[in-house]
Amino acid sequence: MVVTRQPRDCVDRIRCPDINGLPSEVVILLHDSLVHIVRMRRGIEVTNRQVQSARQAAWGSIFLLAELRRQGF
């Protein structure tokens, strides 16, 4: 399996190895593994976006609090 070189937070294209001639148990195992890997990578992507959003919100709060302090609140 090769994850093509996309941006680090993107897993749009994943190539699977050639499965011709493999036993069905191995094909099922490869498929299930690939599905789990894709789900984990997408979960990581979502988590990264949530962390980035939380950081932006925290910085916004810090700047708002500083402005309120400057105005005497």
Secondary structure, 3 states (H helix, E strand, C coil): CEECCCCCCCCCCEECCCCCCCCHHHHHHHHHHHHHHHHHHHHHHHHHHHHHHHHHHHHHHHHHHHHHHHCCC
